[in-house]
Structures are given as C-alpha cells and as structure tokens.
Amino acid sequence: MLEIKTVSVIGMGYIGLPTCAIFAKSGFDVSGVDVNQAVVDKVNRGEIHIVEPELDGLIQKMVSSGKLTAFTEPQPADAHIIAVPTPFTDEHKADLSYVMAAARSIAPVLRRGDLVVLESTSPVGTTRTMTMLLAELRPELKFPHLHGEDADVLVAYSPERVLPGKVLSELVDNDRSIGGLSQASSKRAVALYTSFVAGDLYITSAESAELVKLTENAFRDVNIGFANELAAVCQQLQLNVWEVIELANKHPRVNILNPGPGVGGHCIAVDPYFIINAAPDSTNMMRAARQINSERPQSVVSEVEMLLDPNKHQTIACLGLSFKPNIDDMRESPAVDVVRLLSDLRDVQIIAAEPHAQRLPVSLQGRGIVFTDALTAIDKADIVVLLVDHRHFNLIDPEALKDKKLVDTRGLWTWRKARRTDARIEGPNSLTRPRRRSTDKAA
Ligand code: SAJ
C-alpha cells in the first residue's frame, strides 16, 4: 500500500477548515477546496472566515510554510475528504446536493489507489449512493460497492464529532468510527486518521458509521427533551425543576441534562430527522423529543405572558441570542425564536442583548426590537428573560434584578448561581459534598 502524502479537503467550513489545518500540521501536503472564492482567497492569505479558538494561528502557519493551499477546484490527491454541509429541506428531508456536488467535482481527478472519505453527517446509505455516482462518472475505475477488495478507489465514511469551540482538540482526542465499503477501504482510512487522532479508531460498516453519528445527536436530543418535559411537569406542579434535577442526579446512575428554551444549532435539532425519515414507524420517542424541544420557545413565551399586566405597556429584556453559551452563533437559535414570538405580542417593547454580537440578526430586524447591552436592557425592563447562560450574564449583580419579574430559562440566576453562593453546610449530610458524578457533563 502506497503511503498517503497528499490530502484534499472539500469544503472549508466549520469542520473542513480545522481538518485542513490538522492534516497539514501532521505533515501532509494539503489542498483545501471551496466553491466560495472569497473563502479560498482568505485562506491563501493565512486568514480564516470562522470563529474557532486557535485556528487562525495554525492556518497562518500552515499556509506560510506551504503545507496548505486553497483552491476553488479539487486537486489530485492520495486522499479526498468530503466535509460539506448536509442541511435539511422544509419537509425535514436531508439535502444531499452538496455531497453529490462534491463527489461530482472530485470524480475527474480520482486516480487508482485514491481514498475518498465522507465526513459530513449523512442519512444511512449516503456513502454507497455517493460511490454509485462516482462509479457512473468514472466507469473505467473499480469502486468497492461493486468490486469489494478488488476496487481501484477506496471509499469510507468517518463522521466528525467535534464540539464547536473545541474543534482543534476534539479532532485529535475524540475516538472515531470508520466505516469502509471494503476492508481495504477501512484499513486505508485508519492509516490516514492514525496520523493525528490520539483517540481510538473503530472499524465498522459505512452504514453503521452513518447511523452512529446520527444516533449520538438523537440521543442528546431525546435526553434534552426529557429535561424539557420535566420542566413542564415542574411548572404545572409548581416545583423547581433545577432542584429536582440536581437531587435526582445524586443517584449514581442518573444524569439528566439541562432544560432550556429549546435545542438550537445545526446538528442536534436536525440529525434525528434523518433517522425518523428512514424508520418512521420505529421512532416514536425521537419524534416526541423533537416535538417537545421545538415547542419550547412557545412555552417560554406563555410563561412571559402570564407575568404581563394586561393594563400596562411593558418592556421585556431578552438576554442572549446565540444557540448556546459563550459563542456568537445564532443559527437555528431557540433564543432568537423566543424573541421573535415575543415581538408579536401587543403592548410590549422588546429589548435584546447579546454580548457576542454587534447587532440583531436579520430575522429580528424591522420588528421594533431595540438592541443594547445587558445592563441597559435590565434597567429599562419590567420583565427580564434570560435565554442563554453566557458567562457574562453570571457576573450581573443580583441587585440589578431585584425589582424585576424574571423568567430564567437556564436556571442561571434562580438556581445555579444561588447554589454556588449558598451558605455551605459542611458535614456528612451536606447537600454540597463532592458529587459522585458531575452534572456539569450536561452543560
Ligand atoms: N442544550 C440544552 N440542554 C443541555 C445541553 C444542550 O438545552 O443540557 C441545547 C443547547 O443550548 C443548544 C443545543 O442543545 O441549543 C445543542 O448544543 P450542544 O452543545 O449540546 O451541541 P452542538 O449542537 O454544539 O454539537 C453537537 C455535539 N453532539 C453531541 O454532543 C452528541 C457535537 O459533538 C457534534 O459534533 C455536533 O453536534 C455535530 O456536528 O453533529
């Protein structure tokens, strides 16, 4: 087996760009490919177009040392990594057009002995379908879906599973599943990823690897759905959900996640649908979780409505717009949904604050919403709705909130902060003795 020396990464986004950097750092000659000329130009200047800690320095180093070059067209390489988006359509069906376009674009440069790895989150069967397209475009080459171990080109699926904000370390440290369409394909992919992955590599089929990735995010969605359902139960029974969860989590085999205003981002709220569509009759639980989590923004609005005085014009401060704490990413954010729904209410002024952004996202513009800093928003508000548990909001002086009606969707002020500053009762029965298992895992 020839040594892999050159790697081409198709798609230089949140996953592709850090992947380029890591391959280049591991000694490969890397071509980063993107259809967006502006992205290509930026990378070739040693700059980046996404926010990810430590990535800018690494890209700059790799570009200036000549290990990484960006192109708009795929280049010949020993390994081709496809890391393009797989969004979903309005009917919650996977849109595979980017994957298929990437396959079409690499087909002309494929040579005997090349390895193709799909990393994009994909419905079960996508790697095989993509390979059928490659075989159609290059009929003179043998592909493993038909020719097994005799194939000329090797194909595998190996999903990324990194957390935005920790991509560079998780790319290296996380375990990976590798699903080749033949044993030779898996072996070749293992040889490639061994170059930088410190975690374990597990060989399986392409289809299992595809389902593993979807399962990880569906598992999280179902568990967040459970926490959100519990929040609704506690609201009905007038109990504190944060206390109930904290105490239940003292059980050594219980680890309930955190309720909140819903599930955002482009992964956890999307991937369960890829499983639901493949097996609609066997996915009642995943479907229920999706429904519970997507109805959360409306529940938050109902909670706010209960606090409104019908005879007064009132001001509502909404703190946080991103989809999770300490980042600027507002795509698919439930916080944005809550603010949009609140701005439809009559006789209210909405003020929004997001310390990681300079302005409102486009979807909230033109709705009479004021954008300002958190303290100004709180000062002017009758009701304060905490939507994202940014570190920044944890530093707010409780005095500033004293006379405000609060809807704390993350339990940041009303429970988590209070617990940390509580008078500790030391001793064998202390509520604050070291946990056997940390609920921080949930955050
Ligand atoms: N959330 C809660 N309660 C919780 C945990 C999260 O409401 O207890 C919400 C967050 O506020 C956020 C959403 O869920 O709106 C998703 O956030 P996240 O941090 O859980 O996950 P993502 O979407 O940033 O990244 C996930 C990760 N998957 C898993 O943890 C199983 C990541 O490892 C994947 O690589 C990524 O999806 C992906 O690309 O698929």
Boltz pocket constraint, residues with backbone or C-beta under 6 A from the ligand:
constraints:
  - pocket:
      binder: B
      contacts: [[A, 121], [A, 160], [A, 161], [A, 162], [A, 163], [A, 164], [A, 213], [A, 216], [A, 217], [A, 220], [A, 224], [A, 257], [A, 258], [A, 259], [A, 260], [A, 261], [A, 262], [A, 263], [A, 264], [A, 265], [A, 266], [A, 267], [A, 268], [A, 323], [A, 324], [A, 325], [A, 334], [A, 442], [A, 443]]
      max_distance: 6.0
